[in-house]
């Protein structure tokens, strides 16, 4: 049996930094990359080996919303709302089918389907799996969508539009993907008013510098 080391070996990915004396005293904690991260709410990291200064500033989170189904709309919206509640600078980037969340003609009528969802089951009978074939039957998408909407209403979870209203009112930032915008032949008048701008992939890379990025 291998001996368990008191100090784990961390692979060197080229940017490992040893914590200083202050870090050893507990004022900083090592990140997974080996660089010390600030214990406070600010993101402060050491310069990279190439000498370029790393991001140093308030904590920031960016959520990439890439899905347009009703069930996949909520993870990014709920986490973004939670981040704003913690005083974190928050951005949501809508791309591909996720653009439906901020497209006026779709955002109030998102669907939920059983097809392809092997985790689908009835809350009243969690041990009873539902055959995938049921998902293609006429009317099943409407049935599944209504069932999910009722569950959300019972839990007093706001609709997608209201969630976006709350996020914008709380200081969150909404951005659309230019490629998806062009592919769908959209105009700015087609979008929810809270979308600040349509940005390119390069713009997104600059926007997300120093942020925690969560892809949904």
SVG drawing of the C-alpha trace seen along z (x, -y; Angstrom):
<svg xmlns="http://www.w3.org/2000/svg" viewBox="-51 -48 59 50">
<polyline fill="none" stroke="black" stroke-width="0.4" points="0.0,0.0 1.3,-3.4 2.2,-5.8 -0.1,-8.8 1.9,-11.9 1.4,-14.7 2.0,-17.3 0.4,-16.4 2.3,-16.7 0.9,-19.3 1.8,-18.9 3.8,-21.8 1.8,-23.4 4.3,-26.2 2.8,-28.8 3.1,-27.3 4.1,-29.8 5.1,-28.9 3.1,-30.7 5.0,-33.3 5.2,-33.5 1.9,-35.3 0.3,-32.5 1.7,-30.0 0.2,-31.9 -3.2,-31.5 -3.9,-34.9 -3.9,-33.4 -4.9,-30.1 -3.3,-28.3 -5.5,-28.0 -5.7,-24.8 -3.1,-26.3 -0.7,-26.7 -0.8,-30.5 -2.0,-32.1 -5.5,-33.6 -6.7,-36.3 -8.7,-35.4 -10.9,-38.5 -13.6,-39.1 -11.0,-40.5 -9.3,-38.3 -5.6,-38.9 -3.1,-36.6 0.7,-36.9 2.0,-37.9 2.4,-35.1 5.9,-33.7 5.9,-35.7 5.8,-38.9 2.4,-40.0 0.3,-41.3 -2.6,-39.0 -6.1,-40.2 -6.4,-41.9 -9.8,-43.3 -13.2,-42.6 -14.6,-39.1 -16.4,-38.6 -18.6,-35.7 -19.6,-35.1 -22.3,-32.6 -22.6,-31.3 -26.2,-30.4 -26.2,-28.1 -29.4,-26.2 -32.9,-27.3 -35.0,-24.7 -37.1,-25.8 -35.2,-23.5 -31.8,-24.7 -32.8,-28.4 -32.9,-28.4 -29.4,-27.3 -27.6,-30.4 -30.4,-32.7 -30.6,-31.4 -26.8,-31.3 -26.5,-34.8 -29.1,-36.1 -27.3,-34.4 -24.0,-35.9 -25.5,-39.4 -26.9,-38.8 -23.4,-38.2 -22.2,-41.5 -20.3,-39.8 -20.0,-41.5 -22.2,-39.3 -22.5,-38.8 -24.5,-36.4 -23.5,-35.7 -26.3,-34.3 -25.1,-32.1 -26.6,-29.7 -30.0,-28.3 -29.5,-30.2 -30.4,-33.3 -34.0,-32.2 -33.9,-33.4 -33.6,-37.0 -35.5,-36.8 -38.9,-38.4 -40.8,-35.9 -39.5,-32.9 -38.6,-33.9 -42.1,-33.6 -42.8,-30.3 -39.8,-28.1 -40.4,-24.4 -39.4,-21.3 -39.2,-17.9 -38.7,-14.4 -37.0,-13.3 -33.3,-12.6 -33.7,-13.2 -32.9,-9.9 -33.2,-11.4 -36.9,-12.3 -39.3,-10.8 -42.6,-11.7 -42.1,-13.4 -45.0,-11.3 -43.2,-8.1 -39.4,-8.8 -38.5,-5.1 -40.6,-4.7 -38.5,-5.6 -40.5,-7.0 -39.9,-5.4 -38.1,-7.7 -40.6,-6.8 -43.3,-8.7 -41.4,-11.9 -42.2,-11.8 -46.0,-11.2 -48.2,-14.2 -48.9,-16.5 -46.1,-15.2 -43.9,-18.3 -46.8,-20.5 -47.7,-18.2 -44.1,-18.1 -43.8,-21.9 -47.0,-22.6 -45.9,-20.2 -42.6,-22.0 -44.2,-25.4 -46.6,-24.3 -43.7,-23.0 -41.9,-26.3 -45.0,-28.2 -45.6,-26.1 -42.1,-27.0 -42.8,-30.7 -39.9,-30.8 -40.3,-33.7 -40.6,-33.2 -37.7,-33.8 -38.6,-37.4 -39.1,-38.3 -35.8,-36.6 -34.1,-38.7 -35.8,-41.8 -34.5,-41.1 -31.0,-40.4 -30.8,-43.7 -32.4,-45.7 -29.7,-44.2 -26.9,-45.4 -26.3,-42.3 -25.1,-42.6 -26.6,-40.7 -24.7,-40.2 -25.6,-38.5 -23.3,-36.5 -22.7,-38.2 -22.4,-35.0 -25.6,-33.6 -27.3,-37.0 -26.3,-37.0 -27.1,-33.3 -30.6,-33.8 -31.1,-36.9 -32.1,-38.9 -32.4,-42.7 -31.9,-44.6 -35.7,-45.2 -36.1,-41.4 -34.3,-41.3 -35.2,-41.8 -34.5,-45.4 -32.0,-44.4 -29.4,-43.1 -26.7,-45.7 -25.0,-44.9 -24.1,-42.2 -20.5,-41.3 -18.0,-39.1 -16.0,-36.2 -13.0,-38.5 -15.0,-41.0 -16.2,-38.1 -12.6,-37.0 -11.7,-40.6 -14.9,-40.9 -14.3,-37.7 -10.7,-38.4 -10.2,-37.4 -13.8,-36.0 -15.1,-32.6 -16.7,-31.3 -19.6,-28.8 -20.9,-27.2 -24.5,-26.0"/>
</svg>
